[in-house]
Amino acid sequence: MSTQMIAAREGRITREMEIVAQKESLSVDILRQYIAEGSVIIPANTVHLKKKLDPIGIGKGLKTKVNVNFGASPQVASLDYELKKLEISEKYGADTVMDLSTKGDLDLIREAVIDYATMPVGTVPIYQVVEEKGLLGFDIPDILRVIRRQAEQGVDYMTIHAGFLREYIPLTKKRVVGVVSRGGGILGKWMEHHKRENPLYECFDEICAIFQKYDVSFSLGDSLRPGGLVDCGDEAQMSELSTLGELTKRAWKHGAQVMVEGPGHVPIHMIREQMEIEKKVCHGAPFYVLGPLIIDTGAGYDHITGAIGGAVAGMYGADMLCYVTPAEHLKLPDENDVKEGLIAFKIAARGADIAKGIPGAWEEQKEMSRHRKALRWEAQSRYVFDREKFYHYRIGSGYTGAACGMCGDEFCPMNEKIDMDNAFKEISTASQEGKVEKK
């Protein structure tokens, strides 16, 4: 089965390339070249393409994407609850979602998510391996069986923690925070117990063959990402990154698409260096960062600490941001946490796109400025991330002047030659009748 990378190398332009090129205002020939060289991926499992998947691209020259994580857990194993989070993710513009379920009927949950989702769906297959075989009871055949099953269901990309080698375990003992990746923690315990190499590394070529058949993209997991600022850039992180660079090339030999996961806690002054090192070591493959959080002391507000870091990371080359919710480090996110985290990171991604000169990003801001100057509220609402909040503040406050309630009509410095009778009426009517379409 041909992958997007194989097609691009052969000079063929797929339907998915045409869709992505149009979305990104990019020449399809340039996009094909980027895919061929590995700097852009289109995570689109051939099975999911037969359902509702609307293809997107991640990587060089494209808009900065945002991923949302959710999933059933030992605390809450409800399919309906997770589907509500998926609905919120779609409503507020998530580019991809990851089903990180660890409890419940995992195959049923995943099938329901893939059937519903119009965006690419990712997973971490080692979670299901452990759920079925126990923390220490699995081996390579179990891993390959689960990965094949998830590929057959239509998963578009999978996090594979193959870069954490047994020789790196002693390096983690020097850390303040240690290993914070759940997948990395599982594999570290397995390697120590069995005194064997990482089984994902050992069967990596077999995984590549499965991925090639269904065109599943790799998200090479960073098991040794820093879980605190103090561990950022240490020997453990850099050692694993070197292995991820090796695995990137191995996957490309099979025609499998690759993106690489990045750090979660990075001091703001180190973000640029981290982005540049990753791109160099991993040969320009798309970079997918988990935040990153710029301080460790923002618990309860880590969607803000992460969004700040995400904006800076995006500016310096990160291609996709994994959202962080206010609940990070404290509890499982609820529906509102998902919304708050997603919007914060959509803002970060938009800011990064402006800095990177992504086509249309600057022009959109100019249009918003024009509408603000003219006090065209309904037009402004087409550009915002949260229309409900926009209407709540503009209308729900009770102020009915043409200008906003901050200065009022009398003192508004932008209040020039406007239709005082209709400026508020227009936005009020649009809100009540739901006429404003999703942008």
N, C-alpha and C positions, 0 to 999 in steps of 0.2 A: 504494500500500500504506500502510495506517495504521500509525503508530508508537505507542508507549505515550504519548508526549506529545500526539500528535494526538487519540488516544482520550480522554485525560484532559481536554483542552480542550473536547471535545465533550460532556463529562459522562458518558462511558461508562466503566464499570468492567470491566477485562479479567480473565481468569482469573489472569494473572500478578500483577496488583495484589492479588487476593484471597489468593494464596499468600504474597506478601511481607507483607501486612498481618497475616496470622495469625502468621508467623514473628516479626514485630517487636512483637506485642501493640499494634497501632496501628489506629485506626479506618480502614477502607478509604476512607471519604469524605475524611478528612484526607490520607491518602496520595495519593489522586487529585489533590487540590488542590496538593500539593507537586510532583507530577510535572508538572501543568499549568503551574506557575510556573517550573519548571526547577530547583528546589532538591533534587529527588530524581530519580535515573534507575534504570531496570530494564534493564540491558544484556542483551538477549535477542534475538538474531538469529532471525528467523522460521524459518530453516533448522535452527538448533541446537535450537529448541523442539520440532521433530519427532523429535529424538533423545533424549538423556538429560538435557538441561539442566534443572536445578532452579533456578528463578529466584530472584534475590536483589535487594535494593534497596541503593542507595548514596546517602547524603545526609542531609538535615535530619531530626533526630529518630530516626534509625535507628542500630543498632549500628555501631561503627567496624569497617570491614572491613579484611582483610589480603590483599595480592596477593603471589604468588610468581612470580619470573622463572626461566625455564630456556630451553634451546635448544641445538641442535647448532651447532658452531663449526668453524673450520679445524683446531683441535686435536683435537676429538672430535666426529665426525659420525655418531653412532649413534642410530637410532630407539629401540632397546631401552633404551638408557641414559637417554634423555629420558623415556620412558614410566615408567621406575622412579622418576624424580624426580616425575612427575605422580602416581604412586601414593602416594608419601610426602606430597605436598601434600594429597591428598584425605584420607589417614589422619589427619593432624594438623590438619586444619581450615582449609585455605586457602579463602578466599571466592571469589577469582578467580585465574587463572593467565595468564601471558603467555608465548607461544612466540616467543622472540627468535632463532630459528635463522637462521644466516647461511650455512651450508654444507650440502651434501647435497641430497637431493630434497625441496625445501621444501614443495611441494604435498602430497607423500605424508606427510611428518612432520605437517603441519598437519591433514590429513584424519584421521590416526590419533589425534591429540590431541583433536580435536573429537568424534570418534566415542566416545572413552573418557570425556571430561570431563563430570561432572555440574554443574560450576561454569562461569561465564562464562569465555570464552577471549579474550584480547587479543593483538594483534600490532602490529608496527611495519612497515608495508608498504614503506617506503623501503629496508629491508634487502634485500627480494627484488628490488626494482627494480634496485639496484646489482649484485646477484648475477647478474642476467640481462643487464644492459646496460653494466655497468662504472661506475666512479665518476663519470665525466664524460660518458658516452655516452647518457644517458637524457633524455627530454623529457616533456612533459605527457601525450601519448597513452600512453606506457609506464606512467606513474604510474596513470592511470585504469584501464588494463587490469589491472594487478596488484590494485588496490583492488577492482575489480569481481569478479575471480576469488576473492579472499579472502572477500568478502561472500557470494558464491554458495556457498562451502564452509561457511559458518556462523559466521564470526568475529563475536563479540559486541561487541567494541569495538576501536578502532584508535587508536594514537598518531599524530597528524598534526602534524608540526612546521611549522605554517603561520604562526606568529607571529614567526619570525626573518626580519626584512626586511633587504634589502641595505643600507639606510642604517644598520643597527645594527652592521655588521661593524667599523667603526673603533672602536666602543665596546669591543669585545672585546680590542682590542690594548692597552688600558689595564690589563687585569687581570693578576693574578699567575699564576693558573692557566689563564686563557683559557676556551675552550669544551671542556667535558667530555662533553657529550651526543654519542653516536655519530651519531644522526640529525642533530643540529645541525652537527656537523663535516662530514658529507657535504654538506649543503646550503650551508654556508659556502664550501666549496671550489668547488661547482658555480656559485654566484653570482659568485664572484671570477673564475673561469675564463671563464664565458660573458658576464659583465658584464650580467646580467639579474636581474630580481626573482625571489624565491623561487617556484618553479613550483607549490608546494602552495598558496601564497597566491593565485596567479593563477587556479588552477582550483578554488578552494574551493567555489564554488556547484555545480560539477559533482560534486564529492565529496559534497556535501550531498544531491544528488539520488539518488546510489547508496545512501547511508546511509538515506535515507527509504524507499526501496524495500524494503530488507531489515531495517529497524530496527536498524542498526548504530549504536552510541553513539560519539561522539567522546571521545577522551582527548586534549585539546589539549596537545601536547608543549611542555615548557619547554626549548628548545634552549639558552637562555642562563642556565640555573639555575647558581647558584654551586657550583663544584667545590672550594671551599676557604672557610673562614670569612672570610678577608680580603676576598673578593669579594661577600659577602652584602649584598643591598640596594643594589647599585651601579646605575649608570645603564643598563647593558645589561640587567640583569634586569628593572628596572622598565619600561623601554621595551617589551620583549617582552610583559610582563604587560598593558600597556595595549592592545596589539594583540590579545592573547588575549581581552580583554573585548569588543572589537569583533567578533571572530570568533564568540564565544558568541552574541551577538545575531543574527548572520547565520545561524548554524545553527538557532537557534530559529525563525526565520522559515520555515524549511523543515520544521519539526516534528521536527528531529533532536535527539536527547538529547545532553547535553554534561556532561562533567566536565573539570576543569582540573588539569594536573599542576603540582606545586610544587617548591620548592627541595630540594637534597640535603645541603647543609652550612650550618647555621645556628647561631650562638652561642645558648646556651640562653636568655639574657636577651632575645633578639630574636625568639623564636619566636612569641610572642603577636602582636606587631606584624605579622609576616609573614602570619599567618593572617587577621588582620583586614583588612589591605590587599587581599589576594587576594579575599576575599569581597565587598568593596566594589567593586573594579575589575571583577570578573567576575560581578557582579549576583546573587550568592548561589548560583551553580552549585556542585555538589559539588567538593570539593578533595581531590586525590590526591597525597600527599607522598612523596618518595623518601627515607625515613628519618624526619626529617633527622638527619644526624650532628652531634653537639654539639661534637666536637673532631676535629681532623685527625690526631691522633697515636695513634689506637687501632687501627692496622693489626693484623690477626689477631684482633681483638675488636670489629670494627665492627658486629657484630650487637647488641652491648651499647651502643655509642655511639649507634647508630641507634634502638634500642628506647627509650632514655631520651628522645631527641628526639621519637620518635613518640608516646610517652605524653603529653608536654607539648603537642605539636601537636594531638593528638586532643582533649585537654582544651579547647583554645581554638578548635576548630571543624573540624579536618581530618576528612574523612569516610572516607578509605581510606588505609592505610599500605602502601607498597611495602616489602617486607622487605629487609633487608641481611644477608648471610651473613658468617661469620668470614673468608671468602676474599675479600671485597670489596677491590679495589685490588691484589690479589696474584695471583689465579689464578681459573680457572673453578671454581665450586662443585661438590663431589661430593655424593653422596646424604646424607651426614651433615651437610654444611654446610647443605643445604636444610632438613633437620629442625631444626638448631640455630637457624637464622635465623628460620624460621617460628614456632617456639615462643616465641622471644624477642619477636616482634612480636605474637603472640596475647596474650601477657601485657600488652604495652603497650596494645593495643586494649582489653583488659578494664579496665585501670586508667583509661583515658580514658572508657569508658562509665560507670564509677562517678562520675567527676567531672561528666559531662554529665547525669547523672540518667536514663540510659536505662532503661526499664522492665525490671525483673528483675535488673539488674546488682547492685544492693545486696543484694537478697534472696538471691541466690546465695551471696554472701559470708557472710551470716548463717547460712545452712544449713551451709556448710563449718565455720564456727566452732562450731556446735552439735555437729557430728560429731567435731570435734577434741576438744571438751570431754569427750564421752562415749567417746572412744577407739574410735570406730566406723570402723575402717580400710577395710573394704570400701565403706562409704558414701562416705568421703572420696575413694576412688579414682575415683568417678564424676565428680568435679569437676576433676580434675587434667588437665594438658595432655599429659603423657607417662606413661602408665600403666606402661610397661616400666621406666622409671627409678624410679617410685614403688615398684613391687614389688621392684626390685633393692635399693634402700636399706632398705626395710622388712623384707624377707625374706632377701635375699641376704647381708646382713651377718652372719647367723647368730644374731642376738639373737631370742629367742622369748618375751620377756615380753609382757604385755598393753600396757604403755606403749611408747614408742619407745626406741631404744637410746641416746639422748642422756642422759637422766636415769636410765632404768631404772625398774622398778616401785617400788623403795624410795623414790626421791626425786622421783617425778613429782608435781608440784603439782596436776595435774588428776585424779589417780587416786583417785576417790571412787565407791564403790558400783558397781563394774563386775563383770562376769562374768569373773573372772581366768582361768578355764579355757577360755573360748571366744573371748576377744577376739583372740588371735593365730590360733587355728585357723580362724576365719571368713575372714580375709584370705588365709591360706595356701591354703585350699581354693579360694577364688575365683580366685586367681592360677594355680594348677595346672590347674584345669578350664576356665579362660577364660570364666567366667560373667559377668564385668563387661562390660556393653554399652557401646558408644561413646556418649558424651553429645554 
